[in-house]
Amino acid sequence: MQRLERWSEQLLIAGLLLAALLLLTWNGGTLPLRDWDEGTIAQVAREIWRADPSDLRWLYPTLWGEPYFNKPPLIHNLIALAYHIGGVNEWTSRLPCALLTAASVPMLYAVGREIFVGRSAAVLGALVYLTMLPIARHGRLAMLDGTVLCFFLLLVWCVLRSRRNPRWALGIGLAFGLIGLTKGILALLLGAIALGFLFWDSPRLLTSLYLWGGIGLGATPVMAWYAAQGIYYGADFLETHMLGQSFSRVWEPVENHQGPPWYYLLEVVKYCWPWLMFVPIALQTAWRSRAMSWAKLVLVWGGGYLLVISVMSTKLPWYVLPIYPAIALAIAVPLSQVWQQTSLLSDGERPLRPPHWWVGSFGLMAIAGWGGGIYFGSWTALEDSGLQLTLFSFGFTATLCALLCHRGDRQFISILVWGTYVSLLLFMSTPHWIWELSEDYPVQPVAALVRQLPADAEIFTSHHGRPSLNFYSDRRVIPAAQPRLERQWQRSPGTYFLLDANALQRLDTTDAQVLGQVDGWTLMTRRSTTPVWPQGVESVYAPALPASPLTD
């Protein structure tokens, strides 16, 4: 019996991992990298990949040859390793982060097994977490946040295991160090949440030598990296990284990314569907059960983290991601209660009916799904039919859930999980899953034009700046306001300019030499200078160039 139990547990973990890998890697290499984080992280990783190991670029990362102080380089090095194996492309840029985010799904299941009595709540928590749109979307990107989720769930799992065996506290330090090498001082906040839970649930562990020894061991490589940067760069590192890129985000917005204190609550409300409808009863259940370990963990984790990021001045949508595992665990409890209670009914007994407003919520989601599919299908081109199919899939799922929920049939939970998963797969098959790409010009055709310039060319643009353009063109394109563009035009005849139509009209281009035009952008230089084009490109006017795959 025990052997069968172990086999079923292993198969379940493997199934969760495979489902997560499929969702998080599906169609991951077909869309260009996103601004800003993806383009920046990929460029830092490429510079590590190009450099000789003896240059220590893996320890002292750079961005266009200048010191990169934003974040520690653990993930950048993993992406550079992926470049060594599979070349430089979108797939390899996103793969390490997608793999680590996928690993966080069975990790959340393991956390659930530690805090819940039965298996059903742990399974449901992992499935809810997997099918949350923010996790499925951001976890696929070449960003650090999905990786942080994996490491933090590892930390929480070790915290829970250490209640039975203090030696597991050594793993707390390992996870703490991995978070620190990924996102710097965020490790302090997440570590404080873990200690807050222990203070409430198992205060005896706060005096454990294993705990503080593990934290000391985990913090050692982090402190060593920070010390190496401080010795190598001096005050520049302390001012730029510690203050400008880290602590200053608490009291002042970075690059005008700000919002009201309820900013992250709105983010959860916008993107947590269909699971948002279960949040009120989940929070109510957690508060009533606050004497139990699972409720303590959810309340400290979700409430503490949300409070801290809400009072911070800098507001970015992905800062809220670490709260979603806590929400998933909280939702799993009422769902598992419905599942278990309806499964234990005797013959002739009236089934336990979920709240009526659940049926109404499913009905509204069904109307939104079917209506959205019909609306987009009425004007969307054939190549965008994937979005219509996604909406129809979600509408069909919500319709079935409304009917089953109205009958008191627990299978509405299975239908909701499976239908949401399929709808997300369909959505990831479309070009809309990175909807930010539609907010700016297509980057690859413009990058192909800029890529024809000499590697050391000085290039200015009237755009506000796009790291993805720099990455794809393999050239640093410097954003400049109109006055600076005019000065550079007059003083630097060897400079190249990438201008939109408005900037082109405002600039005196009587002596301009147009090198190419594509998608409303013009690449040009002064006529007094003969640009150096690669062999075979002799025309003064270069036609629009198609996007080309990365070949580094």
Residue, then its C-alpha position, 0 to 999 in steps of 0.5 A: m500500500q505504501r509503495l502504491e501511495r509513493w507511486s501515485e504521488q510521484l505520478l501526480i508530481a510528474g503530471l503537474l510538472l509536465a502540464a506546467l512545462l507544456l503551458l509555459t513553453w508552448n509557442g514561447g519562441t515565436l514572438p519578439l522579446r518585450d520591452w523593457d526587462e526581456g530586452t535588457i536581460a537578454q542583452v546582458a546574457r548575450e554579453i556574458w555569452r560572448a565574453d571569455p570566461s577569464d574576463l569575469r563577465w559572469l561575475y561583473p555583468t555589463l550592458w553595452g560595455e558599461p557596468y550592469f547594476n540592476k540585479p545580480p546575474l544568476i538568471h542572466n548566466l543561466i540564459a547565457l548557458a542556454y545561448h551556448i547550447g541553443g544559440v541566441n533566440e527568443w526560445t533560449s532567452r525565455l527557456p530558463c525562466a519558463l523551466l523554473t516557473a514550471a518547477s514552482v507548480p509541483m513545488l506549490y503542491a509540496v507546500g500544500r501537502e505540508i499544510f493540508v490534511g488531505r491531498s485534494a486541497a494540495v492538488l487543487g492549489a497547484l492547479v489553481y496556481l497553474t491556471m492563473l493568467p499572470i503566472a502562465r504569462h509572466g512565467r514564460l517571459a525572460m524575466l526574474d519574477g517566475t524564478v523568484l516564485c520557484f525559489f520562494l516556494l522552495l523556501v516555504w517548503c523547507v520552513l514547513r518541513s523544518r517543523r518536523n525536522p530542524r535540519w530542513a532549516l538548512g534548505i531555508g538558507l539555500a533558497f534565501g541565497l538563490i532569491g538574493l542572487t536573483k533579485g537582490i533585496l527582495a530576499l529580505l522581504l520574502g525572508a521576513i515573511a517566512l520568519g513572521f510565519l514561524f513566529w506565529d506558528s512555530p516560534r521555537l524554531l526561531t532559536s534553532l541553530y540550523l535555521w540561523g546557520g542555514i540563513g548564514l550559509g545561504a547569505t554568504p554567496v550573496m554577500a560575497w557577490y555584493a562585496a565583489q561589486g563594491i570592491y570592484y566598482g566602489a561608490d558607483f555600485l552602492e549609489t546605483h544598485m543599493l540606492g537607485q535600483s533597490f531601496s529608493r523604490v520604496w520612497e520614490p517612483v522609478e521612471n514615473h512608475q507610480g500608482p495609488p495604494w490600491y494599485y495591486l488590488l486592481e491588478v488582482v481583480k483584473y487578471c485573477w479570473p476565473w479564480l477571483m470569484f472564490v477569493p472572498i470565501a477563501l479569505q473568510t475561511a482563512w480568517r475563521s481558521r487562523a488557528m491552523s497552520w495553513a491559514k497562518l501561512v496564507l494570512v502572513w504571506g498574502g497580507g504581509y507582502l501585499l501591505v509592503i508593496s502597496v506602500m511602496s512608491t514604485k508600482l510595477p504590475w509584476y511586483v504582485l506575482p508572489i501573492y498568487p501562490a498564497i491566493a491559490l492555497a487559500i482558494a484550494v480550501p473551500l474548493s476541496q471542502v465542496w469536492q469532499q463533502t459532495s463526494l461523501l453523500s449517501d444515497g438519497e441525500r440532497p447534495l451540498r449546493p455551492p453559493h448561488w452567486w457562484v452560479g451567477s458569476f459563471g453565467l456572467m463569465a459565460i456571457a463575456g466569453w461567448g460575447g467576446g468571441i462573437y464581437f472579435g470574430s466580427w472584425t478580426a482577420l483570419e490570422d487572429s481567429g485564435l483569440q476568438l477560439t480562446l474566448f469561445s473555449f472560455g465561454f463554453t467552460a463557464t457555461l458548463c460550470a454554471l450548469l453543473c454548479h447549479r445542480g450541485d455537481r462537484q465536477f464543475i471544479s474539474i471542468l473549470v480547471w481543465g477548461t481554463y488550462v485549455s483556454l490558456l493554451l489556446f491563448m498562448s498560441t496567439p500573438h496576443w499573449i504579449w499584448e504590450l507588443s501592439e503598443d509600439y512599432p514592430v521591432q524586428p523589421v526596424a532592427a533589421l534595417v539598423r543592423q546593416l550599420p557598422a557595429d561601432a556606429e553612433i545611432f540616435t532615435s526620436h523614440h523614447g528607447r527600446p532595449s529590444l531594438n538594441f538587442y535585435s539590431d545588436r547596436r545601441v540606439i540612443p534615445a534623444a529629444q528633439p533639441r539633442l537630435e538637432r544638435q547632433w545633426q549639426r555637430s556630428p556628420g558621422t552620426y546615424f539617425l532613426l526618426d519617425a515622421n514627426a521628428l523627420q519633419r521638424l529636422d532640417t534635412t536638406d543635406a540628408q542621405v536616406l539609408g532606408q525606410v520601414d514601418g514609418w521609420t527612416l534611417m539617415t545620415r548627413r550627405s557629407t558622410t558616406p556610410v559604410w555598408p556591408q558588401g553588396v549593399e551599394s544603393v543610396y536608398a536601402p529598401a525596407l528589410p524583412a525581419s531576420p532571425l537572430t544568428d549569433 
